[in-house]
């Protein structure tokens, strides 16, 4: 990895621009990949991290690893495709006095890879329910609580597909474009309440989620030719963008979409 967890908490204490001490950060899809890397990094800079995903056992392992390296974290089950589950989690956090100061919407679904004309409605609905409705309703629940504090930061993990639809990922790309528009809309509405809303647009990242591409030598070879840096990213290379956007270093940044893509969109 790019970072040494043993030294990262010291960096948080010495640099107020990235100090998240006293903040609670809810990270969805924290069981692996970009979510896991973000959870570790936010915790290393002082945040108490609520790790959530459908796989609560994996989230518990992430939270335990954070605590083992000196951070503070807890794990909760959350299926962002289920609005009732979202409300249940926020009620539990309210009861524990853990209403989030930071939200990282990262959980996503892409159950279908292939031509849009061949996609069934079930796969379409799952993609939309998780990637759009899930991000929307989680944001609403977090922002309603942040307005009372007159502060907060929300980061939506979108994709470069929001700008350039990918072959075989048409509906997934549609939802990511919707997340970009939603980010900008919430940013305008919530700025008066002291809440910032931004998005990160990762390029191809070496995660289980992207394994249909990264695990296919032919597809990976084609993608590498389209990325000026000639390779996929590691999750640890995306997480610092999340840290920047939720930290005091970006207090005048809202409504932006930060591409972390090795030059793909250039």
C-alpha positions in Angstrom: 0.0 0.0 0.0 1.0 3.6 -0.3 0.6 4.4 3.4 1.9 3.0 6.6 -0.9 2.9 9.1 1.5 3.0 12.0 2.7 6.5 11.1 -0.5 8.0 9.8 -2.2 9.0 13.1 0.9 11.2 13.8 0.3 13.0 10.5 -3.2 13.8 11.6 -2.0 15.3 14.9 0.6 17.5 13.3 -1.4 18.8 10.3 -4.6 20.6 11.2 -5.6 20.8 7.5 -6.3 17.0 7.6 -7.3 16.6 11.2 -10.7 14.9 11.6 -10.5 14.4 15.4 -13.9 14.5 17.0 -15.7 13.7 13.7 -17.9 10.7 13.0 -17.6 9.4 9.4 -20.1 7.0 7.9 -18.6 5.0 5.0 -20.9 2.8 3.0 -19.4 -0.2 1.1 -16.6 -0.2 3.6 -15.9 -3.9 3.6 -13.4 -3.8 0.7 -11.8 -1.7 -2.0 -12.1 2.0 -2.1 -14.5 2.0 0.9 -12.1 0.0 3.1 -9.1 2.2 2.1 -11.1 5.3 2.8 -12.3 4.0 6.2 -8.7 3.3 7.2 -7.4 6.7 6.0 -10.2 8.7 7.7 -9.7 6.8 11.0 -5.9 7.4 10.8 -6.6 11.1 10.7 -8.7 11.1 13.8 -12.3 10.3 12.7 -14.5 7.7 14.4 -15.5 5.6 11.4 -18.8 3.7 11.0 -18.0 0.9 8.6 -21.1 -0.3 6.8 -22.1 -2.8 4.0 -24.3 -5.8 3.5 -21.4 -7.9 4.6 -21.2 -7.0 8.3 -18.7 -9.7 9.1 -16.2 -8.1 6.6 -17.0 -4.7 8.0 -16.3 -5.9 11.5 -12.9 -7.1 10.3 -12.2 -3.7 8.8 -13.2 -2.0 12.0 -11.1 -4.3 14.1 -8.1 -3.7 11.9 -8.6 0.1 12.4 -8.8 -0.3 16.1 -5.7 -2.5 16.1 -3.8 0.3 14.5 -4.9 2.8 17.1 -8.0 4.2 15.4 -11.7 4.2 16.4 -14.3 2.3 14.4 -17.5 0.3 14.6 -19.4 -1.9 12.1 -23.0 -2.0 11.0 -24.9 -3.9 8.4 -26.4 -1.7 5.6 -27.9 -2.5 2.3 -28.2 0.9 0.6 -30.7 -0.5 -1.9 -33.2 -0.8 1.0 -34.5 2.6 2.3 -35.8 1.0 5.5 -32.3 -0.3 6.2 -30.9 3.2 5.7 -33.3 4.7 8.2 -32.7 1.9 10.7 -29.0 2.6 10.6 -29.4 6.3 11.2 -31.8 5.7 14.1 -29.2 3.4 15.7 -26.5 6.1 15.2 -28.8 8.7 16.7 -29.4 6.5 19.7 -25.7 6.1 20.2 -25.0 9.8 19.7 -23.1 9.1 16.5 -24.9 11.2 13.9 -22.3 11.5 11.2 -20.4 14.7 10.5 -19.0 13.0 7.3 -20.7 10.7 4.8 -18.9 8.8 2.2 -21.4 7.2 -0.3 -19.4 4.4 -1.8 -21.5 1.3 -1.9 -22.5 0.5 -5.5 -24.0 -2.2 -7.6 -23.2 -3.4 -11.2 -25.0 -6.7 -11.5 -24.9 -6.8 -15.3 -22.1 -6.4 -17.9 -23.1 -6.4 -21.5 -25.3 -4.6 -24.1 -28.0 -2.3 -22.8 -30.5 -3.9 -25.2 -30.0 -7.3 -23.4 -30.3 -6.0 -19.9 -33.3 -7.4 -17.8 -35.4 -5.1 -15.7 -34.4 -6.8 -12.5 -30.7 -5.9 -13.0 -31.7 -2.4 -14.2 -33.7 -1.8 -11.0 -31.0 -3.1 -8.7 -28.5 -0.8 -10.3 -30.7 2.2 -9.9 -31.9 1.3 -6.4 -28.4 1.1 -5.0 -26.5 3.7 -7.1 -29.1 6.4 -7.3 -31.8 6.0 -4.7 -29.4 4.6 -2.2 -27.0 7.6 -2.5 -30.0 10.0 -2.5 -31.7 8.6 0.6 -28.4 8.1 2.6 -27.5 11.7 1.7 -30.9 13.0 2.8 -30.7 11.2 6.2 -27.2 12.5 6.8 -27.9 16.0 5.7 -31.0 16.3 7.8 -28.8 15.7 10.9 -25.9 17.8 9.7 -28.2 20.9 9.2 -28.6 21.0 13.0 -24.9 21.3 13.4 -24.5 23.8 10.6 -21.6 21.7 9.3 -20.8 18.5 7.5 -19.2 17.0 4.4 -20.5 14.5 2.0 -18.5 12.7 -0.7 -20.1 10.6 -3.4 -17.9 8.1 -5.0 -19.0 8.2 -8.7 -16.8 7.1 -11.6 -15.2 8.3 -14.8 -18.1 6.5 -16.5 -20.2 9.4 -15.5 -18.4 11.4 -18.2 -17.6 8.6 -20.6 -20.1 5.7 -20.6 -18.1 2.4 -20.7 -18.8 -0.4 -23.1 -20.9 -3.1 -21.4 -21.7 -0.7 -18.5 -24.4 1.5 -20.0 -26.9 1.6 -17.1 -24.1 1.7 -14.5 -22.7 4.7 -16.3 -26.1 6.3 -16.4 -26.4 6.1 -12.6 -22.9 7.5 -12.1 -23.8 10.5 -14.3 -26.9 10.9 -12.1 -24.7 10.9 -9.0 -22.6 13.8 -10.5 -25.8 15.8 -11.1 -27.1 14.9 -7.7 -23.9 16.0 -6.1 -24.1 19.4 -7.7 -27.8 19.8 -6.8 -27.2 19.0 -3.1 -24.1 21.2 -3.0 -26.2 24.2 -4.1 -29.0 23.5 -1.7 -26.9 22.6 1.4 -24.2 25.3 1.2 -26.3 27.7 3.2 -26.4 25.0 6.0 -22.6 24.7 6.1 -22.6 21.4 4.4 -20.3 20.6 1.5 -21.1 18.0 -1.1 -18.5 16.8 -3.6 -17.7 13.7 -5.7 -14.7 11.6 -6.5 -14.5 10.1 -10.0 -12.2 7.1 -9.8 -10.8 5.6 -12.9 -10.3 1.9 -13.3 -9.3 0.6 -9.9 -8.0 -2.8 -8.9 -10.9 -4.0 -6.8 -13.2 -7.0 -6.7 -15.9 -4.8 -8.1 -13.8 -4.1 -11.2 -12.5 -7.6 -11.6 -14.5 -8.3 -14.7 -12.0 -5.9 -16.4 -8.9 -6.1 -14.3 -9.1 -9.9 -14.2 -9.4 -10.1 -18.0 -6.0 -9.7 -19.7 -7.5 -8.7 -23.0 -9.8 -6.1 -21.6 -7.0 -4.8 -19.3 -4.7 -4.5 -22.2 -7.2 -2.4 -24.1 -7.9 -0.2 -21.0 -4.2 0.4 -20.3 -3.9 2.0 -23.8 -6.7 4.5 -22.9 -5.1 5.5 -19.6 -2.1 7.8 -20.0 -0.4 6.3 -16.9 -0.9 2.9 -18.4 -2.3 1.1 -15.4 -5.2 0.7 -13.0 -5.3 2.5 -9.6 -5.0 0.9 -6.2 -7.7 1.7 -3.7 -5.1 3.5 -1.6 -4.6 5.9 -4.4 -8.3 7.0 -4.4 -8.8 7.3 -0.7 -6.6 10.5 -0.3 -9.1 12.4 -2.6 -11.9 11.4 -0.2 -9.8 12.6 2.7 -9.1 15.9 1.0 -12.7 16.6 0.3 -13.9 15.9 3.8 -11.1 17.7 5.6 -10.5 21.3 6.6 -8.1 21.5 3.6 -11.1 21.9 1.3 -13.4 24.2 3.3 -14.1 26.3 0.1 -14.7 23.3 -2.1 -18.3 22.2 -2.8 -20.1 20.9 -5.9 -16.9 19.7 -7.5 -16.1 16.4 -9.1 -12.5 15.3 -8.6 -11.3 12.8 -11.2 -8.6 10.4 -9.9 -8.0 8.5 -13.1 -4.4 8.4 -14.3 -5.3 10.9 -17.0 -8.1 8.9 -18.6 -10.4 11.9 -18.9 -7.7 14.3 -20.1 
